Amino acid sequence: MSRTEIEEVISGSQDHGTKVDQLAKIRGWFRPQDESAFYPVLQDYLEEKIHLDEVSSRLFGPIDEKISASKLDDVDFMDLWYSVIHSARRISYRDAHKHNSVIELVAAFKNHKVSGNEKYNYLYNSLTDFSMACREAYNDQPEVTKNGFFDIEVEAWASVNHFFALVTAQGLSDLSIFAIWSMREALEVPQEDGKDATVAQKLDAYVPAASAWVIATGQELYNRKEDLTPTDPKQGNPAKGGALWKGKAEFSRERWAFWKQRFFEIGGLEDVREKTRNVAKDAVLGMERAETFELIH
């Protein structure tokens, strides 16, 4: 892909969301189909042209009809979820209102009932294909280019992680493995200066996404204690740590404390951008709030 092409998009006069749309095409990110039936309806909802009841009816009604007609194979659940995930990606992770609107839609899907065909309610309750779509979208990380990363891609990546964290915090689907992956890349891997990006630039790219997990679901992460060491060597070790983490593949108070220390250290680095220092400091404050909540309850 052409760096020049991306720079032209970034320097254009379009709004943030439209630029993210264009970058998704250039980068080949997982996104809605060009003729998606779901995506335009979602945008109407997020632009507050329609309310939750109407967007639910317009999205779920046609699915119900296909289920009743025994045409389940005609339902493109992946396009629905790519539409949802991409919608979250194009919203700033600082925009709590819009992110909450996306979460409310996912919750509405999960709680939806198929009238007259209740035996198919599991298709909604299980969020059919949602985890698969999230796993695919997790591959769409910021790509290093000559002289670092593009800010808009860093923000889009943080927004996706913020959405995944909210989904987890609300108990809609357990995507917590992505928390470990985000923390590992930002906090556990010993970054090195490279041909295209310095250590500081790599931290600028990865720390906001890790911080998003603390801000959205810090309490759950703090309370989570789980040994994720694989029992079968053939399974791989997805929860393993980076070289800086000497403990097990786990959620634990010890790993939490290590993450907190690393955020604290990054918050004091002079070479990273001010906004990186700020999100690292925000993460420390969020972790302290989670710890304090535990003490007073």
C-alpha positions as CSV (number, residue, x, y, z in Angstrom):
1,M,0.0,0.0,0.0
2,S,1.1,3.6,-0.6
3,R,2.1,5.7,2.4
4,T,1.3,8.7,0.2
5,E,-2.2,7.4,-0.3
6,I,-2.7,7.2,3.5
7,E,-1.2,10.6,4.1
8,E,-3.7,12.0,1.5
9,V,-6.6,10.6,3.5
10,I,-5.3,11.9,6.8
11,S,-4.7,15.4,5.4
12,G,-8.2,15.5,3.8
13,S,-11.2,17.5,5.1
14,Q,-13.4,14.5,5.9
15,D,-14.5,13.8,9.4
16,H,-12.6,11.3,11.6
17,G,-15.0,8.4,10.9
18,T,-14.9,8.8,7.1
19,K,-11.1,8.8,7.3
20,V,-11.1,5.6,9.3
21,D,-13.5,4.1,6.6
22,Q,-11.0,5.0,3.9
23,L,-8.0,3.7,5.9
24,A,-9.8,0.4,6.5
25,K,-10.1,-0.1,2.7
26,I,-6.4,0.8,2.1
27,R,-5.1,-1.4,4.9
28,G,-7.5,-4.3,4.2
29,W,-8.9,-4.3,7.7
30,F,-11.9,-6.5,8.5
31,R,-14.9,-4.3,7.8
32,P,-18.5,-4.3,6.5
33,Q,-19.1,-5.3,3.0
34,D,-19.5,-2.4,0.5
35,E,-23.2,-3.3,0.1
36,S,-23.8,-4.3,3.7
37,A,-27.4,-4.2,4.7
38,F,-26.4,-3.7,8.4
39,Y,-23.8,-1.0,8.3
40,P,-26.0,2.0,7.1
41,V,-28.7,1.1,9.7
42,L,-26.0,1.1,12.4
43,Q,-24.8,4.6,11.3
44,D,-28.3,5.9,11.4
45,Y,-28.6,4.7,15.0
46,L,-25.2,6.1,16.1
47,E,-26.1,9.4,14.5
48,E,-29.2,9.3,16.6
49,K,-31.6,9.4,13.6
50,I,-33.3,6.3,15.0
51,H,-33.5,4.8,18.5
52,L,-32.5,1.4,19.9
53,D,-36.0,-0.2,19.4
54,E,-36.0,0.8,15.7
55,V,-32.5,-0.2,14.9
56,S,-33.1,-3.6,16.6
57,S,-36.3,-4.1,14.6
58,R,-34.5,-3.2,11.3
59,L,-31.5,-5.4,12.0
60,F,-33.1,-8.4,13.8
61,G,-36.4,-8.5,11.9
62,P,-34.9,-9.7,8.6
63,I,-32.8,-12.3,10.5
64,D,-35.9,-13.6,12.2
65,E,-37.6,-13.9,8.9
66,K,-34.8,-16.0,7.4
67,I,-34.8,-18.2,10.5
68,S,-38.5,-18.8,10.2
69,A,-38.1,-19.6,6.5
70,S,-35.3,-22.1,7.3
71,K,-32.8,-19.9,5.4
72,L,-30.3,-19.5,8.3
73,D,-27.4,-19.9,5.8
74,D,-28.5,-16.6,4.2
75,V,-27.8,-14.7,7.4
76,D,-24.3,-13.1,7.2
77,F,-23.6,-12.8,10.9
78,M,-20.0,-11.9,10.2
79,D,-21.0,-8.9,8.2
80,L,-23.2,-7.8,11.0
81,W,-20.4,-8.1,13.5
82,Y,-17.8,-6.5,11.3
83,S,-20.3,-3.6,10.9
84,V,-20.5,-3.3,14.7
85,I,-16.8,-3.6,15.3
86,H,-16.0,-1.1,12.6
87,S,-18.5,1.3,14.0
88,A,-16.7,1.1,17.3
89,R,-13.4,1.5,15.6
90,R,-14.4,4.8,14.0
91,I,-15.7,6.3,17.3
92,S,-13.0,7.9,19.5
93,Y,-12.4,5.8,22.6
94,R,-13.0,9.0,24.6
95,D,-16.6,9.2,23.3
96,A,-18.3,7.2,26.1
97,H,-21.9,8.0,24.9
98,K,-21.5,6.5,21.5
99,H,-19.5,3.5,22.7
100,N,-22.3,2.8,25.2
101,S,-24.8,3.0,22.3
102,V,-22.9,0.2,20.5
103,I,-22.8,-1.9,23.6
104,E,-26.5,-1.4,24.1
105,L,-27.1,-2.7,20.6
106,V,-25.0,-5.8,21.3
107,A,-26.9,-6.4,24.5
108,A,-30.2,-6.0,22.6
109,F,-29.0,-8.7,20.1
110,K,-28.1,-11.0,22.9
111,N,-31.4,-10.6,24.6
112,H,-33.6,-10.8,21.5
113,K,-36.2,-13.5,21.2
114,V,-37.4,-15.1,18.0
115,S,-41.2,-14.8,18.2
116,G,-42.8,-18.1,17.5
117,N,-39.5,-19.9,17.0
118,E,-38.0,-19.7,20.5
119,K,-35.8,-22.8,19.9
120,Y,-33.6,-20.5,17.8
121,N,-33.1,-17.9,20.6
122,Y,-29.7,-19.4,21.2
123,L,-28.5,-17.8,17.9
124,Y,-28.9,-14.5,19.5
125,N,-28.0,-15.4,23.1
126,S,-24.7,-17.0,22.0
127,L,-23.8,-14.0,19.8
128,T,-23.3,-16.3,16.8
129,D,-19.9,-15.7,15.1
130,F,-19.2,-12.6,17.3
131,S,-16.0,-14.1,18.9
132,M,-14.7,-15.1,15.5
133,A,-15.3,-11.7,14.1
134,C,-13.5,-10.1,17.1
135,R,-10.6,-12.4,16.7
136,E,-10.2,-11.5,13.1
137,A,-10.5,-7.8,13.8
138,Y,-7.8,-8.0,16.4
139,N,-5.4,-8.6,13.6
140,D,-6.0,-5.0,12.4
141,Q,-3.3,-3.4,14.6
142,P,-1.5,-0.2,13.7
143,E,1.2,-0.9,11.1
144,V,4.6,0.6,11.4
145,T,5.6,2.7,8.5
146,K,8.6,4.8,7.7
147,N,9.1,7.0,10.8
148,G,6.6,5.4,13.1
149,F,2.8,5.0,13.1
150,F,-0.1,7.1,12.0
151,D,-2.0,8.7,14.9
152,I,-5.4,7.9,13.5
153,E,-4.6,4.2,13.3
154,V,-3.4,4.2,16.9
155,E,-6.7,5.8,18.0
156,A,-8.7,3.4,16.0
157,W,-6.9,0.5,17.6
158,A,-7.5,1.9,21.0
159,S,-11.2,2.3,20.2
160,V,-11.5,-1.3,19.1
161,N,-9.9,-2.4,22.4
162,H,-12.1,-0.1,24.3
163,F,-15.1,-1.7,22.7
164,F,-13.8,-5.3,23.4
165,A,-13.2,-4.2,27.0
166,L,-16.8,-2.9,27.4
167,V,-18.2,-6.1,25.9
168,T,-16.2,-8.0,28.5
169,A,-17.1,-5.7,31.4
170,Q,-20.8,-6.0,30.6
171,G,-20.7,-9.8,30.6
172,L,-21.8,-10.0,26.9
173,S,-18.8,-12.0,25.8
174,D,-15.5,-12.9,27.4
175,L,-12.8,-11.2,25.3
176,S,-10.4,-10.9,28.2
177,I,-7.6,-12.7,26.3
178,F,-7.3,-9.5,24.3
179,A,-6.5,-7.6,27.5
180,I,-3.5,-9.9,28.0
181,W,-2.4,-9.5,24.4
182,S,-2.7,-5.7,24.6
183,M,-0.9,-5.5,27.9
184,R,1.8,-7.9,26.7
185,E,2.6,-5.8,23.6
186,A,2.6,-2.5,25.5
187,L,4.0,-3.5,28.9
188,E,5.7,-6.9,28.8
189,V,7.7,-6.9,25.6
190,P,11.1,-5.2,25.8
191,Q,10.8,-2.7,22.9
192,E,13.8,-1.8,20.8
193,D,14.6,1.0,18.4
194,G,14.1,-0.3,14.9
195,K,14.6,0.9,11.3
196,D,11.1,2.4,11.1
197,A,10.1,3.1,14.7
198,T,11.8,4.0,18.0
199,V,11.0,2.6,21.4
200,A,9.0,5.7,22.2
201,Q,7.0,5.5,19.0
202,K,6.1,1.9,19.7
203,L,5.0,2.8,23.2
204,D,3.0,5.7,21.7
205,A,1.2,3.1,19.4
206,Y,0.5,0.3,21.9
207,V,0.0,2.0,25.3
208,P,-3.4,3.6,24.5
209,A,-5.0,0.3,23.7
210,A,-3.7,-1.3,26.9
211,S,-4.9,1.7,28.9
212,A,-8.4,1.3,27.3
213,W,-8.7,-2.1,29.0
214,V,-8.0,-0.6,32.4
215,I,-10.4,2.3,31.9
216,A,-13.3,0.1,30.7
217,T,-12.9,-3.0,32.8
218,G,-10.3,-2.4,35.5
219,Q,-12.4,-3.8,38.3
220,E,-13.0,-7.1,36.5
221,L,-9.3,-7.4,35.6
222,Y,-8.2,-6.7,39.2
223,N,-10.5,-9.3,40.6
224,R,-9.8,-11.9,38.0
225,K,-7.5,-14.8,39.2
226,E,-7.1,-17.5,36.6
227,D,-4.2,-19.7,35.7
228,L,-4.2,-20.0,31.9
229,T,-1.2,-22.2,31.5
230,P,-2.2,-24.7,28.8
231,T,-2.6,-28.3,29.9
232,D,-1.8,-29.6,26.4
233,P,1.4,-28.3,24.8
234,K,-0.3,-28.5,21.4
235,Q,-2.7,-25.8,22.4
236,G,-0.2,-23.1,22.3
237,N,0.1,-20.5,25.1
238,P,-2.0,-17.5,24.2
239,A,-1.9,-15.9,27.7
240,K,1.9,-16.2,28.0
241,G,3.8,-13.1,29.1
242,G,6.4,-11.0,27.3
243,A,10.0,-11.3,28.3
244,L,9.7,-8.7,31.1
245,W,7.0,-10.7,32.8
246,K,8.6,-13.6,34.8
247,G,5.3,-15.1,36.0
248,K,2.9,-17.6,34.6
249,A,0.3,-17.3,31.8
250,E,-2.4,-16.0,34.1
251,F,-4.6,-13.3,35.4
252,S,-3.3,-12.5,38.9
253,R,-2.8,-9.7,41.4
254,E,1.0,-10.1,40.7
255,R,0.6,-9.6,37.0
256,W,-1.8,-6.7,37.7
257,A,0.9,-5.1,39.9
258,F,3.5,-5.5,37.2
259,W,1.2,-3.8,34.6
260,K,0.6,-1.0,37.0
261,Q,4.3,-0.5,37.6
262,R,5.0,-0.4,33.9
263,F,2.2,2.1,33.3
264,F,3.7,4.2,36.1
265,E,7.1,4.0,34.5
266,I,5.8,5.0,31.0
267,G,3.9,7.9,32.6
268,G,7.3,9.4,33.5
269,L,9.2,8.9,30.3
270,E,10.3,12.0,28.5
271,D,10.7,10.5,25.1
272,V,7.0,9.4,24.6
273,R,4.3,11.8,23.6
274,E,2.5,13.8,26.3
275,K,-0.8,12.1,25.4
276,T,0.9,8.7,25.9
277,R,2.2,9.8,29.3
278,N,-1.4,11.0,30.1
279,V,-3.1,7.7,29.2
280,A,-0.5,5.8,31.1
281,K,-1.2,8.0,34.2
282,D,-4.9,7.5,33.6
283,A,-4.4,3.8,33.7
284,V,-2.5,4.0,37.0
285,L,-5.4,6.1,38.5
286,G,-7.9,3.6,37.1
287,M,-6.0,0.7,38.7
288,E,-5.8,2.5,42.0
289,R,-9.6,3.1,41.8
290,A,-10.2,-0.6,41.2
291,E,-8.0,-1.5,44.2
292,T,-9.7,1.1,46.4
293,F,-13.2,-0.1,45.4
294,E,-12.1,-3.6,46.5
295,L,-11.0,-2.2,49.9
296,I,-14.2,-0.4,50.7
297,H,-16.7,-3.1,49.6
